[in-house]
Structures are given as C-alpha cells and as structure tokens.
Amino acid sequence: MSTPPQDNQNHPLYQQARDVHNLPPENAPRKRPPRPPEDRPYLSYILMAINLVIYLAGFLSQDIGQQLFVQGSLFPPSVVEGNQFYRLFTAMFLHASPMHIFFNMYGLYIVGNMIEPIFGRLRFGIIYFLGGLGGSVLSLALGDYGVPSIGASGAIFAIFTAEAVHLYQHRNVYKNVQGQLRQILFLIGFNILIGFTPGSRIDNWGHIGGLIGGAILAWRIAPRLQRPTMPIKSMHDLSTLDTNPISKHLPDLVIYVFGLIGILVVTLQFLAP
C-alpha cells in the first residue's frame, strides 16, 4: 500500500484546531509548539515496533524468518484442513521484504498520527485488529487457495478507510475536507487496481476485506463530533466533543464478529476437501 507524504499540521483535523483556537496560519513566522503528549499515537508506535522487531528477527536470521513464515502465514490449507485459525491473526505481523514493511509502516504512521488521538486508542485498536481480521477472512474465502499471504495491509486499509469515513461524516465541521477525501479515494482505487493487474503478488482480497471492515466499523463506532464552542489546542481536545460513545455500540461489534465467524464457517465448508 502506498501513501503520499503529508504534513500533519496541514491536515483538516489540525486545521480545525487552529481555526477554533485562532492560531496564526502555518506560513506565519512563529515557533511551532511541541505536540502535546495526549496527541501522540502511542498505540500506532507500539504496533510499528512489534512489526519491525518481528521483521528484523526474520531478516537477521534465515532460520527464524523461515519458521515465522511457515508457522505464521495465512496459508489456506493449514487453516481449512489443520484448523490453524491463529494464522488469520499472526499473518498481520509478517512482511516479505523491506519495501513491503516500509510502505505498511509508513501508512500506519501517517494515518495513526491523524486519527488515533481523536478516535482514542480503544476505537483505533478495534478498527485496526477487527478490520485486519476482516481482510484475513476475505483473503481466505476468495484468495488463491494454494498461496500463503502475509502483511498488515488489511489492517492499514481498515484505518485508512476509517479516516475517510470520519472526514465524510464531518464534511460540514472540518474545513477543506473534499480535497483530502478525493486523495484518499484515489489512493484506495489505485492500490486496488494495482492488485488486480496480471502477475501481481498483492493479496487484493485482503485489502478489500480490510477496506470493507474498516468502513463498517468506523461508520458505527467512530467519534461523531459536535461543533466546538471553546478553544481547541490539540487534536485530542476534539475527542472531548464526541457524541457517539463506543459503549452504545457493543451490539454492533458483536454482530460484526459473528459476521466474520459466519463467513469463516461458510468458507470452511466450501473449501473443505
């Protein structure tokens, strides 16, 4: 998955914080204050660190790398015939090459910086993991049965789509959202198109599953912000305007999880030898 370089300070979410707080524009000569601790996406950093440590362990030791791939990749026969369902999860932390992990972790860094402070770590983590599992389940159901799959791309697509959903839901709250939405939709379409090109080794169904899962989850559990009536000093402050507490969406999460289980059960019946 590829993402464009972005300056967090020019993102619509930060733009909103500046406008409400009456801060000078970015091109004005002023010292930029350090990012508040509550605005730092610590969960994103932890996920990046875990992925990097696992990749480096396999990169530095061929034996470890081979064992990680053999034991942890999403290999459909092992799931269907061996009931190794843990592979749906472990495959999300494995990567095939330096470029593979670079683009995935870069995407996680960019999107995590944008939305984790507003979504909160709990909601962000739910969308990341359940969206990523949605990608794994769809990859198992519709992907190539004899080809193993690895990568965090499904989870990255889930949070990437969650940002788009959040911006769309707040298109009348944030300023200059249309351009950002067009950019996100272009990147999603571009990456999906690449995945369908002949000879591509991209697990496109994993991407699509993460995209769909992230959109469904974000539409229900993402924060809904009212218009601010007081100065906003950080992105985290925007989360205090949330009128959509996650506690009221526990039934939605249960339905989503059982939906994944249902797809998995049907897939196992269909693919069973």
N, C-alpha and C positions, 0 to 999 in steps of 0.2 A: 504494500500500500504506500502511495506517495502523498505527501502533504506539502503545501507551499510554506516558505518561511513567513512568519507573521510576527509583528511587534505586538506583544500583549497590550501595551499601552494604547494602541490604536483600535483595539477590538471594541465592538459595540457595547460590551458589558462594562469595560473601563470607561468608555466614552460617557456612558450614562452616569457613572460615579462622578466623573469630572464635572459634567453639566450641572448636576444637582448640587454639588459642593461649591460651584462657582470657581473652580480652579482655572488658572490660565491655560490656554491651548498648549499643545506639546511643543510647538515651534517657538514658544516664548522663552526668553533667556531666564531659566530658573533651575535650581538644583532639584533633581528628581528624588523624592524621599524613598527610603528603602521600603521594600514590600513588607507589609505587616505580617507577623508570624501566622495569624489566622488565615491569611490569603495563600499560604504556601501549600501546594498539593502533596502532602506527605504520603498519602496512600499511593499516588502515582509514582513517587520516588521509590517507595518500597517495592512496588511491582516491577519497576525498571531494574532495581538492584537484584531482585530474585531472578529475573530473566537473564540478566547479564552474568551473574555468578554461575548459573546453570550452563549457559553457553560457553563461558570461559573454561569451566571444568571439562567439558567435552572437547573444546578446541585444543586445550593443552595436553590432554591425554586421549589418544585414539581409542583405547580400550573403554574408557569411561564414556566417550562420545558414542561409540557403537552400542554400548549397553543402554544408554539413555534412549537412543533411537529405537532399538529393538524392543525395549520394555515399555517405553512411554508414548510412542507414536500412535496416532489414530489409524490402526490397521484393521479394516472392517472384518476380515475373517477371525481375528483374535477377539473382537467384540461379539460378533454374532455366534461363532462356534465355541469360543472359550469363555464367554460371559465376562470378559475383562472390561467392565464398564468404566473403570477408573481412567481408561485411555481417553475418554471424552474430555476429561479434565486435564490430565497430565500433558496432552499434546499442545495445550495452550501455552506451555512454558518452554517449548523446544523450538529451535530455529536451525535452519540448514546452512546458512552462510553468513559472513559478516554483513553483506548488504541486506539480507533478509531481516536480521535482528536490528540493524541500524534504522531502516525505514519504519519498522514496527515501533521501536522505542522512541523514535523521533515523533511519530504520530501520537503516541501516548503522552509524551512530554508536552506537545503543543496543546492537545485537547484537554489534558489533565489540568494544565495551567489555567485554561479558560473556565472550565465548568466545575471542577471539584470544589472550589471554595463556595460556590453558590448551591450546588446540589448537596454538599455535605459528603463526608466520607462514606456513610452508610448507603445512601442512594447511589453514589458513584460506584461503590463496590458491587452493589446488587446488579446494576446495569452492566458493569464490566463482566462479572462472572456468569450471570444468567444469560446475558447476550452472547457471551463466548460459548456457553454450552449450547445455546440455540444454533450457533454456527456449526458446532461439532455434530449435533444431531442431524441437521440437514445435510451435512457432508456425508455422514454415514448413510443416510437414506437415498441420496441422489448422486453421490460421487462415484468414482471408479472403485469397484469392489476390491480389486487387487492391488491398489496403490495406497501406500501409507501417506498420512497427512500430518503436518506439524505447523505450529506457528500461532502467534497471538492475534493474527489478523481479524478473526471473527470478533474477538472482544474489542479490538481497536475500532472496527466498523460499528460496533454497537454504541460506543461512547461518541464516535464521530457523528452518527445519526442522531444521538440524544442531543447533541449541541444544536443540530439543525432543527429538531423538533422544538427545543426550548426557544430558539430565536424566532421561529414561526409563531409560537404561541404568544410571544411578547413583541410582535412586529409593531404594535401600537404603543409600546412602552419604551423600547430601545430605539435609538436613532440610527439611521443608515444601515438597517438590517438587510435590505434587499440585496445589496452587493455581496455581503457575506454569505447569504443563503445561496445565491447563484454560484458562488465559488465552491461551496460545499457540494451542491448538487452536481456541478461539473466534475469535481474530483471523484465523487461516488460513481458517476456514469463512466468516467474514463477508466477507473480501476476495474469495474465490472466488464467493460468492453475488452480490455487487455486480457482478462481472464478467459474470455471466450474465443480468443484468437487461436488458430491452429498451431499446435506444438507448444502451447502454453503449459507450464507446470504449476500454475496457480490453482489452488483449491477454491474455485469460484463459488461453489455451493456453500462453503464455509463462510465466505464473505457475505453472501446473500442472507444466510441464516442469521449471522450477527447483525446485519443491517435491519432485518425484519424484527428480530428480537429487541434490539435497542430502540427501534421506533415504537413498538408496542409498549415496552416498559416505560420509556420516557413520557409517552402520551398520557400515561396514567399516574406515575409516581413522581415525575419531575416537579420541581417547585413552580408554583404559579404566583408571580409577584405582583402586588398592587403598586400603584404609582407612589413613589416616595414623597413624603411630606416634610422630611428633615434632611439635614446634610448627610451625604453618604461619603465616607472616607475610604472605603475599601470594597472589593468585590464581596467579601464575607458579609459586610453590612447589608448587602442586597438580600441575603438569605433571611434576614430578620423580617422582610416584607412578605414572606411566604404565607399563602393562604391555603396550601394543599399539603397538610401533614401526611407523612407516609403511613402513619398508624391507621388511617382510614382506608388504606389500600392493601391491607394484608390479604383480604379475599382475592384481590386481583393477582397478587403474587402466587397464591396457592393455585389459582386457575392456570396461570402461566406454567408453573412447574408441572402440574398434572397434564397440561397440554404437551409439554416436551416428553413426558413419560408415555403418553398415548402415542405420539409419533414414533417413539423408540420401540414400543411394543409392536406396532404395525410393521415397522421396518424389520424387526427381528423375525416376524412371521413370514414376511415376504422374501427375505434373503436367506432364511434357514435352508440348509442343504437337504 
